[in-house]
Amino acid sequence: MTMLKDNHIWACGGRISEAVQASKAAGGFAVKVEVECQSEGEAEEAVRAGADVVMLDNFSPGECREVAGRLKRKLRAEGFAFLIEVSGGLTRENVGEYVCEDVDVISTSSVHQGCPTVDFSLKVIPESLKRAGKAEAASEKEQGAAAV
């Protein structure tokens, strides 16, 4: 699958249809194309250009439901097949407000934002260094460098 974000669209002169066609040409028949959309107009253009998925990004829950419904009614009646994804601003607390029969996919990064990180390193020590007793010296040298 290929996701076209705003910078990809800008690279194609701001033309969603050109970006979708270029992506489909590069990916071939087996690659689906998703387009991140900031408006209903962008989503309609993406579907008409052949996008398989349109992502309504940073829409309010009410706007999301309205736009998704209009897109599905209008474009499905014209024979277009596509999925609608919503993203941007969704959390555990508000996700229910976005759920409706016209939204196919819900995505959020809130489940991993704010998670603490662990700083670690994985060094591969050749067996020859272990046998020569140099593995511990190399490790101590690295620890000293890390402390500086």
C-alpha positions in Angstrom: 0.0 0.0 0.0 1.1 3.5 -0.7 0.1 6.5 1.3 0.2 9.9 -0.3 0.6 12.7 2.2 0.5 16.4 1.5 4.2 16.6 0.7 3.8 13.9 -2.0 0.9 15.9 -3.5 3.0 19.1 -3.5 5.8 17.2 -5.3 3.2 16.6 -8.1 2.4 20.3 -8.4 -0.4 20.1 -5.9 -2.5 17.8 -8.2 -3.9 14.9 -6.3 -4.9 13.1 -9.5 -1.3 13.3 -10.8 0.1 11.9 -7.6 -2.4 9.0 -7.5 -1.7 8.1 -11.1 2.1 8.2 -10.6 1.7 6.1 -7.5 -0.4 3.5 -9.3 2.0 3.4 -12.2 5.0 2.8 -9.9 3.2 0.3 -7.7 1.4 -1.7 -10.3 -1.9 -3.5 -10.1 -1.3 -5.0 -6.7 -0.6 -1.8 -4.7 -3.5 0.1 -3.1 -3.2 3.9 -2.8 -4.4 6.0 0.1 -4.6 9.8 0.0 -4.5 12.0 3.1 -7.2 14.6 2.6 -7.8 17.9 4.3 -11.2 18.6 2.7 -14.2 17.0 1.1 -13.1 18.3 -2.2 -9.6 16.7 -1.9 -11.3 13.4 -1.0 -13.6 13.5 -4.0 -10.7 14.3 -6.3 -8.7 11.4 -4.8 -11.5 8.9 -5.3 -12.1 10.1 -8.9 -8.4 9.8 -9.6 -8.5 6.1 -8.5 -7.5 6.2 -4.8 -8.5 3.1 -2.9 -8.7 4.8 0.5 -9.2 8.4 1.4 -8.1 9.5 4.9 -10.1 12.4 6.3 -7.4 14.0 8.4 -8.1 16.2 11.4 -11.8 16.5 10.9 -14.1 17.1 13.8 -16.4 14.1 14.6 -19.5 15.8 13.2 -17.8 17.0 10.1 -16.2 13.6 9.6 -19.6 11.8 9.7 -21.2 14.3 7.4 -18.4 14.3 4.8 -18.1 10.5 4.9 -21.8 10.1 4.3 -21.9 12.6 1.4 -18.9 11.0 -0.2 -20.2 7.5 0.1 -23.7 8.4 -1.2 -22.5 10.5 -4.1 -19.5 8.5 -5.3 -20.8 5.0 -4.7 -23.9 5.9 -6.7 -21.5 6.8 -9.6 -19.8 3.3 -9.3 -16.7 4.2 -7.3 -15.4 1.7 -4.8 -13.3 3.1 -1.9 -12.8 3.1 1.8 -12.8 6.1 4.2 -10.3 6.3 7.0 -10.4 8.9 9.7 -7.3 10.1 11.6 -6.0 13.0 13.5 -7.1 14.0 16.9 -8.7 10.7 17.8 -8.2 9.4 21.3 -9.6 6.6 23.5 -11.9 9.1 25.0 -13.4 10.5 21.8 -13.1 7.7 19.2 -16.8 6.7 19.7 -17.8 10.1 18.3 -16.2 9.2 15.0 -17.7 5.8 14.6 -20.5 5.6 11.9 -21.5 3.3 9.1 -19.7 5.4 6.5 -16.3 5.3 8.2 -14.4 2.1 7.4 -11.1 2.6 9.2 -10.2 4.5 12.3 -6.6 5.2 13.1 -4.9 7.0 16.0 -1.4 7.5 17.3 -2.5 8.4 20.7 -2.0 4.9 22.0 1.7 5.3 21.8 2.3 9.0 22.2 3.8 9.9 25.5 5.2 6.4 26.1 8.6 6.5 27.8 11.5 5.3 25.7 14.4 3.0 26.7 17.9 3.9 25.5 19.8 0.7 24.9 22.4 -0.7 22.5 22.9 -4.2 21.2 26.5 -4.9 20.4 27.6 -8.0 18.5 30.9 -9.3 20.0 32.8 -11.7 17.8 33.7 -15.0 19.4 37.4 -14.3 18.8 37.2 -11.2 21.1 35.5 -13.3 23.8 38.1 -16.0 23.7 40.9 -13.4 23.8 39.3 -11.7 26.9 38.9 -8.5 24.9 35.1 -8.3 25.0 35.0 -6.9 28.5 37.6 -4.3 27.7 35.7 -3.2 24.6 32.5 -3.0 26.7 34.2 -0.9 29.4 35.7 1.4 26.8 32.2 2.0 25.3 30.7 2.6 28.7 33.4 5.2 29.5 32.8 6.9 26.1 29.0 7.0 26.8 29.6 8.7 30.2 31.6 11.5 28.6 
